[in-house]
């Protein structure tokens, strides 16, 4: 790069605002950008779960319990399809065994008709983004020895009730992903306000708040989650339990954000613009919320992004141990309850698919947080 090109690039950057510089630096972090796209896809699919899930949330087929995954195949004769799986009861073990018919196919397609449902319980809909093309299946002509079995498409297999794991993962993402966002919203308010007041006021108020944070952090996290989760009444409806778990996670995770806010506030309150605001007669509330807190917005966003995985893992741990969300609510933690039996995991490893989704989501948030942390200070030397 020549000196002239460097001068032009420096001149262009010099007129950009701080947020524009942060965005420019973040876009150079390729892993964080890919993680952002992954999370956008996950949340978009969760938002329209009724459309993207091949089956309804409570759809069951007991004739296909623990059906193995059916891969998507393609050829020019049959198009998109999967092979027909026939279930039979083993007379010795009394377990369902499956025979894959390589000469019989189940047509698949986009925007196919499915069971009537409602998006968000409001918008009626019959079409599914991808699934079994039942009309094309009925038009197929087999000989008289054709096995009469219902056409199924379990891309990730089925569970003990014959429920499609892929569909339940999509419905479960709505709960598991939203609980992280709702919890972090409450955490944001508590951490920012309490931490900001602690750093701005200082003195005895700061000491009192910091000692309280230390007491909260002294409790072991998982046993405290379990104790609070066990305190929830068993007769509570699913929606109330959902919000209770959200509040529990929020009340236990605001301390880290409060300390970040306090540290930034201790530095910002001595800046010239804060002193000028005080000399001009601005009130403490205006100085705190109007002048000081906007300066640490980027750092707070980074801290929030890195905290969301902890919220998701907290809900997963509580639900996995049976102390959080419970059936018929579908979440990734609830789905993992079947994995407590090691023998089932050995025989049907596809029931571990919720674990894979949790790992992908947590890693995506961590990579996104790393990218945002690197971009939060655009004036730092590379």
Order of alpha helices (4+ residues) and beta strands (2+ residues): alpha-alpha-alpha-alpha-beta-beta-beta-beta-alpha-alpha-alpha-alpha-alpha-alpha-alpha-alpha-alpha-alpha
